[in-house]
Amino acid sequence: QLVFPGIAYDFFDDQNGPFTRSFLTDVLDNGGGNYFDVMNFHSYPIFYTNWTTNKGPGLLEKGESIQALLASYNLTKPIIVTETGWHSNNPPATIPGSPEIQSRYVIQLMTQGYALDAKIVIWWMYYDIEGGYTYDNGLVTKEDPPDSTTPKQAYYIYKDYVETIGSASFIRKLTIAETGLAELEAYEFDDSLNSKRVFVAWLNPVTTSGTASLRLPVGQALVRNPIANLEYSVLDGNDGKTDGYISVQVGANPIYVEVNR
């Protein structure tokens, strides 16, 4: 199968960047859609304003925009994302990073990849790049000797994400009517292997210090905040109302709400 080259499709020349906005359209206008099997793009949250107004990472919305463009040419292609990620260091102030922010993006970007039905999502990179590269995007450090690495917080969050979501199927993204805020994102998964449903939720932007309440139509659930290493149970009625719903507080750290079936 032929995979389309991984296009940035961001930081366009009309935004003082190096990438031609019309490149994909030019390919499709010239019949290129008949000569590849899999669509491929890269996605970095710094460019979210090109795709969404909810201050989220933008991978899902960017992918949906590309799918819509393909559909306008009567094309349906599987999607892969061969680059996405964030850094654990704090280079220029306009692009803040930290181990915690990087860990948040692990959950956010992988979840949006599931929601897009991307067949592959690759975190770029596994290890930090040597040679003076500004951003420490790796899930592990790169040290001397060359085979010596140290896992970062994001590595363990990635591992936990795979253990939590890896056997589940994506069901849907909750609507704004359900979450109450465009900035509050929540995604539902079904894990039939372990007989449970899992909701993944977070509040945008990734650096927010605020929280918002998310109501879910379940009687009880286990809530896990893996970045803060918190775990607790919530029951219908804990919020003062016995109405078939639980209420959980959601902040910048994504949470898992696990419901037994």
Backbone torsions as a table, in degrees:
resi	resn	phi	psi	omega
1	GLN	NA	144.4	-178.7
2	LEU	-98.2	125.9	-179.6
3	VAL	-102.3	130.6	176.5
4	PHE	-60.8	143.3	176.6
5	PRO	-55.7	142.0	-179.2
6	GLY	-66.7	104.3	-176.2
7	ILE	-91.1	143.5	176.1
8	ALA	-67.2	-47.8	179.6
9	TYR	51.3	39.6	178.2
10	ASP	-158.7	175.6	177.8
11	PHE	48.5	53.8	-172.5
12	PHE	-72.4	163.9	-178.9
13	ASP	-62.2	-27.6	176.6
14	ASP	-80.3	0.6	174.3
15	GLN	-114.7	23.1	-177.8
16	ASN	66.8	23.5	176.4
17	GLY	-104.3	-179.0	-175.9
18	PRO	-95.1	-1.9	-169.5
19	PHE	-104.6	136.8	-177.2
20	THR	-81.3	119.5	-176.0
21	ARG	-59.7	-35.3	-173.5
22	SER	-88.0	5.3	-172.7
23	PHE	-56.6	-51.2	-177.9
24	LEU	-64.6	-42.5	177.8
25	THR	-62.1	-40.0	178.6
26	ASP	-61.3	-42.1	178.0
27	VAL	-60.8	-46.5	-177.1
28	LEU	-69.0	-36.9	178.2
29	ASP	-62.4	-28.0	-178.7
30	ASN	-97.4	18.8	174.2
31	GLY	82.9	11.7	-176.3
32	GLY	-66.5	-18.5	-179.5
33	GLY	-61.6	-19.7	179.5
34	ASN	-84.3	-2.2	-170.6
35	TYR	-119.4	15.6	170.4
36	PHE	-145.1	155.3	-175.2
37	ASP	-105.1	-30.0	-172.5
38	VAL	-128.7	129.6	176.7
39	MET	-85.8	142.3	-172.2
40	ASN	-140.4	129.7	175.7
41	PHE	-144.5	167.1	176.5
42	HIS	-109.7	153.2	-178.0
43	SER	-147.3	123.3	176.7
44	TYR	-126.9	132.3	-171.9
45	PRO	-59.6	-20.7	-179.1
46	ILE	-59.6	-23.3	-177.5
47	PHE	-99.9	21.0	-173.6
48	TYR	-58.7	-29.0	-176.1
49	THR	-65.2	-17.7	174.7
50	ASN	-70.0	-18.8	-167.2
51	TRP	-127.5	-24.2	-175.1
52	THR	-150.1	153.9	176.9
53	THR	-105.1	2.5	-175.8
54	ASN	-91.6	8.4	175.6
55	LYS	67.1	17.5	177.2
56	GLY	-85.9	-174.9	-175.4
57	PRO	-69.1	-24.4	172.7
58	GLY	83.8	-2.9	-178.5
59	LEU	-62.2	-45.1	-178.9
60	LEU	-62.0	-49.3	-176.9
61	GLU	-65.8	-37.2	176.9
62	LYS	-63.5	-45.4	178.2
63	GLY	-62.3	-40.0	178.7
64	GLU	-65.0	-35.8	177.5
65	SER	-64.7	-41.6	178.4
66	ILE	-66.9	-41.7	176.7
67	GLN	-60.1	-41.1	-180.0
68	ALA	-65.6	-38.3	177.2
69	LEU	-63.6	-44.8	177.3
70	LEU	-60.6	-42.6	-178.9
71	ALA	-62.3	-31.9	178.9
72	SER	-67.0	-15.4	174.3
73	TYR	-104.8	16.1	-178.8
74	ASN	60.1	38.6	-180.0
75	LEU	-117.8	137.3	172.5
76	THR	-127.1	116.3	-176.7
77	LYS	-128.7	142.5	169.5
78	PRO	-61.2	151.5	-177.5
79	ILE	-111.9	138.1	165.4
80	ILE	-129.9	155.6	178.6
81	VAL	-123.8	105.7	-173.5
82	THR	-92.8	-0.6	170.7
83	GLU	-149.4	126.1	165.1
84	THR	-158.1	157.9	180.0
85	GLY	159.8	-172.2	179.0
86	TRP	-160.4	168.5	-173.0
87	HIS	-105.7	157.1	-179.7
88	SER	-99.7	-11.0	178.0
89	ASN	-94.3	179.6	-175.9
90	ASN	-125.6	80.0	178.9
91	PRO	-76.2	-133.7	-177.7
92	PRO	-52.3	142.8	-174.1
93	ALA	-60.4	-23.7	-179.3
94	THR	-74.5	-12.8	-179.5
95	ILE	-128.9	68.4	-173.1
96	PRO	-66.2	145.5	176.4
97	GLY	-145.3	161.5	176.6
98	SER	-169.3	165.2	175.2
99	PRO	-56.1	-36.8	-178.7
100	GLU	-70.7	-44.3	178.6
101	ILE	-62.6	-43.2	177.8
102	GLN	-59.6	-42.0	179.9
103	SER	-65.0	-38.5	176.9
104	ARG	-60.6	-43.1	-178.5
105	TYR	-68.7	-28.7	174.5
106	VAL	-54.0	-51.0	-177.3
107	ILE	-69.6	-43.4	-177.4
108	GLN	-63.7	-49.7	-175.2
109	LEU	-68.1	-41.3	179.5
110	MET	-67.4	-37.2	178.8
111	THR	-65.4	-43.2	178.4
112	GLN	-67.0	-29.7	173.7
113	GLY	-63.4	-41.9	175.0
114	TYR	-61.2	-45.0	-177.7
115	ALA	-63.4	-30.4	177.8
116	LEU	-79.0	-11.5	-172.4
117	ASP	63.7	35.1	174.8
118	ALA	-67.4	135.2	-177.8
119	LYS	-77.2	-27.9	178.3
120	ILE	-142.2	136.0	169.6
121	VAL	-131.5	119.6	-175.7
122	ILE	-109.0	122.7	173.5
123	TRP	-75.9	127.1	-179.5
124	TRP	-107.3	116.8	-5.0
125	MET	-115.0	179.2	176.2
126	TYR	-68.5	-41.5	-178.8
127	TYR	-124.3	158.7	177.7
128	ASP	-63.1	146.9	-179.3
129	ILE	-88.6	136.0	176.4
130	GLU	-87.5	177.3	173.1
131	GLY	88.3	23.4	174.5
132	GLY	86.3	10.5	176.7
133	TYR	-63.3	136.8	-169.1
134	THR	-69.3	-34.7	-168.1
135	TYR	-108.6	129.0	178.7
136	ASP	-90.2	78.6	-175.8
137	ASN	-79.9	-10.4	-173.4
138	GLY	-65.7	152.3	170.1
139	LEU	-80.3	-18.1	174.2
140	VAL	-132.2	159.5	177.7
141	THR	-79.0	162.8	172.8
142	LYS	-114.6	120.0	-172.9
143	GLU	-133.2	170.9	172.7
144	ASP	-95.9	137.4	-2.9
145	PRO	-65.7	164.8	-171.6
146	PRO	-54.1	-30.6	-177.6
147	ASP	-84.7	1.4	-177.7
148	SER	-93.7	120.3	177.5
149	THR	-134.4	156.6	176.3
150	THR	-122.9	121.8	177.8
151	PRO	-62.9	139.5	174.9
152	LYS	-91.3	174.7	175.1
153	GLN	-55.3	-41.4	-177.4
154	ALA	-62.9	-29.6	176.9
155	TYR	-61.6	-46.8	-178.7
156	TYR	-70.0	-33.7	176.2
157	ILE	-67.1	-39.8	176.7
158	TYR	-61.7	-46.5	179.9
159	LYS	-61.1	-43.7	178.7
160	ASP	-65.0	-37.0	179.0
161	TYR	-62.2	-45.5	179.0
162	VAL	-60.9	-41.3	179.8
163	GLU	-68.7	-28.7	-177.5
164	THR	-86.2	-41.2	-171.6
165	ILE	-109.8	-15.3	-171.1
166	GLY	-57.2	-31.9	-179.3
167	SER	-99.3	7.5	-175.8
168	ALA	-99.8	161.4	174.9
169	SER	-111.6	138.2	177.9
170	PHE	-70.7	134.4	179.3
171	ILE	-103.9	-58.5	-176.4
172	ARG	-169.3	162.8	168.3
173	LYS	-95.7	131.3	179.3
174	LEU	-66.5	145.7	-178.7
175	THR	-76.8	164.9	176.3
176	ILE	-62.9	-33.4	177.0
177	ALA	-60.9	-31.4	-179.8
178	GLU	-83.3	-37.4	-177.9
179	THR	-87.2	-25.2	179.0
180	GLY	88.4	-16.2	-178.9
181	LEU	-143.2	139.5	174.4
182	ALA	-63.9	-31.6	-178.1
183	GLU	-76.1	-14.2	179.2
184	LEU	-94.8	108.2	-178.2
185	GLU	-103.1	136.5	178.8
186	ALA	-142.8	136.5	-175.7
187	TYR	-129.3	137.7	-176.9
188	GLU	-107.4	134.8	177.1
189	PHE	-124.9	151.9	175.5
190	ASP	-116.5	121.2	179.4
191	ASP	-111.1	85.0	-177.4
192	SER	-68.0	-29.3	-179.8
193	LEU	-61.3	-37.5	-178.8
194	ASN	-108.8	12.4	174.9
195	SER	53.2	51.3	177.6
196	LYS	-151.9	160.5	168.8
197	ARG	-104.7	148.3	178.2
198	VAL	-131.1	126.9	171.5
199	PHE	-103.2	134.4	174.2
200	VAL	-111.6	126.1	-174.1
201	ALA	-140.9	148.2	174.2
202	TRP	-156.3	164.2	178.8
203	LEU	-112.7	128.6	176.6
204	ASN	-86.7	156.6	-4.8
205	PRO	-76.6	174.6	-172.9
206	VAL	-64.5	-19.8	-179.2
207	THR	-101.1	7.0	-175.9
208	THR	-63.0	148.0	173.5
209	SER	-104.5	1.4	-178.5
210	GLY	-86.9	174.8	175.1
211	THR	-138.3	161.3	175.8
212	ALA	-142.4	154.0	-178.2
213	SER	-91.3	132.4	176.2
214	LEU	-115.3	123.7	177.9
215	ARG	-100.8	131.5	-179.0
216	LEU	-126.8	140.8	-175.8
217	PRO	-80.9	66.0	177.8
218	VAL	-136.9	157.9	-177.0
219	GLY	-84.6	-32.3	177.7
220	GLN	-159.6	157.0	-177.1
221	ALA	-158.9	158.4	170.3
222	LEU	-100.0	124.9	-179.9
223	VAL	-106.2	129.3	178.4
224	ARG	-124.5	131.4	172.3
225	ASN	-114.6	91.4	-170.8
226	PRO	-67.9	-28.3	-178.4
227	ILE	-71.7	-40.4	177.3
228	ALA	-88.0	-3.2	-179.8
229	ASN	57.9	48.7	178.3
230	LEU	-117.1	146.4	178.2
231	GLU	-150.0	131.6	-179.4
232	TYR	-158.5	159.8	179.3
233	SER	-98.6	147.9	177.1
234	VAL	-129.0	135.2	-179.9
235	LEU	-120.0	150.4	169.9
236	ASP	-57.9	127.7	-177.4
237	GLY	107.7	-18.5	177.9
238	ASN	-62.6	-24.6	179.9
239	ASP	-91.9	9.3	178.2
240	GLY	91.8	-0.5	179.7
241	LYS	-132.0	127.8	174.8
242	THR	-99.2	94.5	-170.9
243	ASP	-138.2	14.5	-179.5
244	GLY	84.6	8.5	179.3
245	TYR	-125.9	149.8	166.4
246	ILE	-109.6	157.1	175.7
247	SER	-122.1	131.3	178.0
248	VAL	-128.8	145.2	177.1
249	GLN	-88.0	132.3	-176.8
250	VAL	-122.7	130.6	176.6
251	GLY	-124.9	-155.5	-177.5
252	ALA	-67.3	-32.3	175.9
253	ASN	-74.3	117.8	178.3
254	PRO	-60.8	146.5	177.9
255	ILE	-120.7	155.5	169.5
256	TYR	-107.2	129.8	174.0
257	VAL	-112.6	108.2	-172.4
258	GLU	-103.4	126.3	-175.2
259	VAL	-122.4	120.5	176.8
260	ASN	-71.6	141.9	179.3
261	ARG	-95.9	NA	NA
